[in-house]
């Protein structure tokens, strides 16, 4: 029976997809364990929130800086070799950390920077490679299956990471992550993937091709519409998800740490339910439901303005759980089709550069909203801030739906042309 199920899955999604997916899940599981253990270790050693922030920045900023260069490498060189080569290299690095006892705070900080840079080049390779591993009509389902596994790991990983740190400390956590990188690389080596490559000849060529990712976005009217839509909504709504919800949970409602954790758990469960719906039922049809899912998600986000103790009293906590679960569910029904459309639309030769350019733009606009929202929450409270972010988002979504709805829905129906 298990063999029959495996054959059915293989025939539907293909051997390459499952090799890729299992490799990613193994690697992600190891990384989640280390991601839980490192903050615990840093806080145990230093007791410093500032040092903890430094580790977070060491993971984010180097990757952001090298992202555009990584996109060029991902388009020009063998993506399969980038994948398994960087996974194995990261495994070797972590084994060296254990073997040479490089567990000082600043030594681990340096390791974090190197891992961030390697991760950027790894991501550029896989983002360019993944859409070629499945049929176009199966791409939405493939993205959802991949994310579903990641969300299961996200639910179980923190618990497992805390237990591993309690049993074996930082060394055991790093060892498990090192082994996971080798395991992931083993699956990636078996993927059947070939494409013509063209090596870079000069630094000037790197710079020119790096800018090509941004030029490609600018050179297509349809893509500019699509990307501007995503950037505007991300700038307005990301602060709600990252800043407002934790503030609402911990400060406005005064929930315990256990209750705080339950909010994140139901968000992940909602996202998992959305991914399973796409994977098992909707598939490619989810791409046509994008605007309906978006307007429903915006309604749920707006509802957060009224999920306060002063308005709902003791019902605020259960109402928050339901609302957050629905946000996670509909957010998935928006993000998976958006990402799938772009994967289909962008030509193979530009895919890595495009997605790293898009990620750079998204990450560059995010801090603006974050910087403004924190002080506004302290001054005005949750309700006005949520409404100030979600009402303009609704108006923007309505404008794009009425003016560019056909363009947004049609993205991905065919490859976009590259404008010189």
C-alpha positions in Angstrom: 0.0 0.0 0.0 2.8 2.4 0.9 4.5 1.5 -2.4 1.3 2.2 -4.3 1.0 5.6 -2.6 4.6 6.5 -3.4 4.0 5.4 -7.1 0.9 7.6 -7.3 2.8 10.6 -5.9 5.8 10.1 -8.1 3.6 9.8 -11.2 1.8 13.0 -10.4 4.6 15.3 -9.3 7.7 13.5 -10.6 10.8 12.0 -9.0 12.8 15.2 -9.3 10.2 17.1 -7.2 10.2 14.6 -4.4 14.0 14.5 -4.3 14.0 18.3 -4.1 11.2 18.4 -1.5 12.6 15.8 0.9 16.1 17.4 0.7 14.6 20.8 1.5 12.6 19.4 4.4 15.6 17.7 5.9 17.7 20.8 5.6 15.0 23.0 7.0 14.5 20.7 10.0 18.1 20.9 10.9 18.1 24.7 10.5 15.1 25.2 12.7 16.8 23.2 15.5 19.9 25.4 15.3 17.7 28.6 14.9 16.1 27.7 18.3 19.3 26.7 20.0 21.5 29.7 19.0 19.3 32.4 20.6 19.1 30.3 23.8 22.9 29.8 23.8 23.5 33.5 23.2 21.1 34.6 26.0 22.5 32.0 28.4 26.1 33.2 27.7 25.5 37.0 27.6 22.0 37.8 28.9 22.1 40.6 26.3 19.1 41.6 24.1 21.5 43.7 22.1 23.7 40.8 21.3 20.6 38.8 20.3 19.7 41.6 17.9 23.2 41.5 16.5 22.8 37.8 15.7 19.5 38.5 13.9 21.1 41.3 11.8 24.1 39.0 11.0 21.6 36.5 9.5 19.6 39.1 7.5 21.9 41.9 6.3 24.7 39.9 4.6 22.2 37.9 2.6 20.4 41.1 1.5 23.7 42.7 0.4 24.9 39.8 -1.8 21.4 38.9 -3.1 21.7 40.7 -6.5 25.1 39.1 -7.1 23.7 35.7 -6.1 21.0 36.1 -8.7 23.6 36.5 -11.4 25.4 33.4 -10.3 22.2 31.5 -10.1 21.4 32.3 -13.8 24.9 31.8 -15.2 26.1 28.7 -13.4 24.9 25.1 -12.8 22.0 25.5 -10.3 22.1 21.8 -9.3 25.8 22.1 -8.4 25.1 25.3 -6.5 22.4 23.5 -4.5 24.3 20.4 -3.4 27.7 22.1 -3.3 26.5 24.8 -0.9 24.6 22.4 1.3 27.7 20.2 1.6 29.9 23.3 2.2 27.6 24.5 5.0 27.7 21.0 6.5 31.5 21.0 6.5 31.5 24.5 8.0 29.3 23.4 10.9 31.4 20.2 11.5 34.5 22.5 11.7 32.7 24.7 14.3 32.3 21.6 16.5 35.7 20.0 15.7 37.6 23.2 16.5 35.3 24.3 19.3 34.5 27.6 17.6 31.7 28.3 20.1 32.7 31.7 21.3 30.0 34.4 20.8 31.9 36.3 18.2 33.1 33.2 16.5 29.5 32.1 16.1 28.6 35.6 14.9 31.2 35.2 12.1 29.8 31.8 11.3 26.3 33.3 11.1 27.5 35.9 8.6 29.2 33.2 6.4 26.1 31.0 6.6 23.9 34.0 5.5 26.1 34.7 2.5 26.1 31.0 1.5 22.4 30.8 2.0 21.8 33.7 -0.4 23.7 32.0 -3.2 21.9 28.7 -2.4 18.5 30.4 -2.5 19.3 32.1 -5.8 20.0 28.7 -7.3 16.9 26.9 -6.0 14.5 29.7 -6.9 15.7 29.5 -10.5 15.7 25.7 -10.6 12.5 24.7 -8.9 10.0 25.7 -11.6 11.8 23.4 -14.1 11.3 20.3 -11.9 7.5 20.0 -12.3 5.0 20.5 -15.1 3.5 24.1 -15.3 0.0 22.9 -14.5 1.4 21.2 -11.3 3.4 24.2 -10.1 0.8 25.6 -7.7 0.3 22.2 -6.2 4.1 21.6 -5.9 4.6 25.0 -4.1 1.8 24.1 -1.7 3.2 20.6 -0.9 6.7 22.1 -0.3 5.3 24.8 2.0 3.0 22.3 3.8 6.0 20.2 4.8 7.9 23.4 5.9 4.9 24.4 8.1 4.8 21.0 9.8 8.5 21.4 10.6 7.8 25.0 11.8 5.2 23.7 14.3 7.3 20.8 15.6 10.8 22.3 15.1 10.8 24.8 18.0 9.7 22.1 20.5 12.4 19.6 19.2 15.0 22.4 19.1 14.4 23.3 22.7 14.6 19.6 23.8 17.8 19.0 21.8 19.4 22.1 23.4 18.3 21.0 26.8 19.8 17.5 26.3 23.0 18.3 24.4 23.5 22.0 24.3 24.6 24.1 21.3 27.1 21.4 20.1 24.3 18.8 19.5 22.1 21.3 17.8 24.9 22.4 15.4 25.8 18.7 14.8 22.2 17.9 13.8 22.1 20.8 11.4 25.5 19.8 9.9 24.1 16.3 9.3 20.9 17.7 7.8 22.9 19.7 5.2 24.7 16.5 4.1 21.4 14.6 4.0 19.9 17.4 1.9 22.8 17.5 -0.4 22.5 13.7 -1.0 19.0 14.0 -2.2 19.9 17.0 -4.4 22.7 15.1 -6.1 20.2 12.6 -7.4 18.0 15.2 -9.1 18.1 15.0 -12.9 18.6 18.6 -14.0 20.6 20.0 -16.9 20.8 23.4 -18.5 23.4 25.3 -20.6 25.6 27.6 -18.5 27.6 30.6 -19.4 30.4 31.6 -17.0 31.1 35.2 -16.1 34.2 36.8 -17.6 34.6 40.1 -15.7 33.4 42.1 -12.7 31.8 44.6 -15.2 29.7 41.7 -16.5 28.6 40.9 -13.0 27.4 44.4 -12.4 25.6 44.6 -15.8 23.8 41.3 -15.3 23.0 42.2 -11.7 21.1 45.3 -13.0 19.4 43.1 -15.6 17.1 41.7 -12.9 15.8 45.2 -12.1 15.7 46.2 -15.8 13.7 43.1 -16.5 11.0 44.2 -14.0 11.0 47.7 -15.4 11.0 46.5 -19.0 7.6 44.8 -18.8 4.4 46.8 -18.2 2.5 43.8 -17.0 5.3 42.8 -14.6 5.6 46.3 -13.3 1.9 46.3 -12.5 2.2 43.0 -10.7 5.4 43.8 -8.7 4.2 47.3 -7.7 1.0 45.8 -6.5 2.9 43.3 -4.3 5.4 45.9 -3.0 2.6 48.4 -2.0 0.7 45.7 -0.1 3.8 44.2 1.5 4.9 47.7 2.7 1.5 48.4 4.3 0.6 44.9 5.6 3.9 43.4 6.8 4.0 45.7 9.8 0.6 44.4 10.8 1.9 40.8 10.8 5.3 41.4 12.3 4.7 44.3 14.7 1.0 44.9 15.4 0.0 41.3 16.1 2.7 40.7 18.7 1.9 44.1 20.3 -1.8 43.3 20.3 -1.2 39.9 21.8 1.3 40.8 24.5 0.6 44.4 25.4 -3.0 45.2 24.5 -4.4 41.8 25.6 -1.7 40.9 28.1 -1.6 37.3 27.1 0.8 34.8 28.7 3.8 33.4 26.9 1.9 30.2 26.3 -1.0 32.1 24.8 1.4 34.2 22.8 2.8 30.9 21.3 -0.6 29.6 20.6 -1.3 32.6 18.3 1.7 31.8 16.2 0.7 28.1 16.1 -2.8 28.8 14.8 -1.3 31.1 12.1 0.8 28.2 11.0 -2.1 25.8 11.1 -4.2 28.2 9.0 -1.4 28.5 6.5 -1.0 24.7 6.5 -4.7 24.3 5.8 -4.5 26.7 2.9 -1.5 24.8 1.4 -3.3 21.5 1.8 -6.4 22.9 0.1 -4.3 24.0 -2.9 -2.2 20.8 -3.0 -5.1 18.3 -2.7 -8.0 20.1 -4.4 -7.5 23.5 -6.1 -4.1 23.1 -7.8 -3.9 25.5 -10.7 -7.4 26.8 -10.1 -6.1 28.7 -7.1 -4.5 31.2 -9.4 -7.9 32.5 -10.6 -9.1 33.0 -7.0 -6.3 35.4 -6.1 -8.4 38.6 -5.7 -11.2 36.8 -3.8 -8.7 35.4 -1.3 -7.0 38.8 -1.0 -10.1 40.8 -0.2 -11.1 38.1 2.4 -7.7 38.3 3.9 -7.9 42.1 4.1 -11.3 41.8 5.8 -9.7 39.6 8.4 -6.8 42.0 8.9 -9.2 44.9 9.3 -11.1 42.9 11.9 -7.9 42.9 14.1 -8.7 46.6 14.8 -11.7 45.4 16.9 -10.1 42.4 18.6 -9.2 44.3 21.7 -10.1 43.7 25.4 -11.9 47.1 25.5 -14.3 46.0 22.7 -14.7 42.2 23.2 -13.7 41.7 26.8 -13.0 38.1 27.6 -13.9 37.0 24.1 -10.9 38.9 22.7 -8.4 36.0 23.0 -10.6 33.3 21.2 -11.6 35.9 18.6 -7.9 36.6 18.0 -7.2 32.9 17.5 -9.9 32.5 14.9 -9.0 35.7 13.1 -5.2 34.8 13.0 -6.0 31.3 11.7 -8.1 32.8 8.9 -5.4 35.3 8.1 -2.9 32.5 7.8 -5.3 30.5 5.6 -6.2 33.3 3.1 -2.6 34.7 3.1 -1.5 31.3 1.7 -4.3 31.4 -0.9 -2.8 34.8 -2.0 0.9 34.2 -1.8 1.1 30.8 -3.4 -0.7 31.9 -6.6 1.3 35.1 -6.7 4.6 33.3 -6.5 3.4 30.5 -8.9 2.4 33.1 -11.5 5.8 34.7 -11.4 7.6 31.4 -11.6 5.7 30.6 -14.8 6.1 34.1 -16.3 9.8 34.7 -15.9 12.1 33.0 -18.4 14.6 30.5 -17.1 17.6 32.6 -18.0 16.4 35.5 -15.9 14.6 33.7 -13.1 17.3 33.8 -10.4 18.1 37.5 -11.1 14.5 38.4 -11.1 13.6 36.8 -7.8 16.6 38.1 -6.0 15.9 41.6 -7.4 12.3 41.3 -6.2 13.4 40.1 -2.8 15.8 43.0 -2.5 13.0 45.5 -3.3 10.7 43.9 -0.9 13.2 43.8 1.9 14.3 47.4 1.2 10.7 48.8 1.5 9.8 46.8 4.6 11.8 48.8 7.3 10.0 52.0 6.4 6.7 50.6 7.6 8.3 48.9 10.6 9.9 52.2 11.7 6.7 54.1 11.6 4.3 51.6 13.2 6.1 51.1 16.5 5.9 54.7 17.7 2.3 55.0 16.4 1.2 51.9 18.4 2.6 53.5 21.6 0.9 56.8 20.8 -2.5 55.8 19.3 -3.0 52.1 20.1 -4.0 49.1 18.0 -7.3 50.1 16.5 -6.3 53.4 14.7 -3.0 51.9 13.5 -4.6 48.8 12.0 -7.3 50.8 10.3 -4.6 53.3 9.0 -2.8 50.3 7.4 -5.6 48.1 6.2 -8.1 50.7 4.8 -5.5 52.1 2.3 -4.6 48.5 1.4 -8.2 47.7 0.6 -8.4 50.8 -1.6 -5.2 49.9 -3.4 -6.4 46.3 -3.9 -9.7 47.6 -5.3 -7.9 50.0 -7.6 -5.7 47.3 -9.0 -8.6 44.9 -9.3 -10.7 47.4 -11.3 -7.8 48.8 -13.4 -5.4 45.9 -13.8 -7.4 42.8 -12.8 -7.0 41.1 -16.1 -3.3 41.8 -16.2 -2.7 40.3 -12.8 -4.8 37.2 -13.4 -3.2 36.7 -16.8 0.4 36.8 -15.5 1.9 33.3 -15.9 -0.3 32.3 -18.8 2.8 32.7 -21.0 6.5 33.6 -20.6 7.3 37.3 -20.5 9.5 38.7 -23.3 12.9 40.1 -22.3 13.2 43.7 -23.3 16.8 44.7 -24.2 
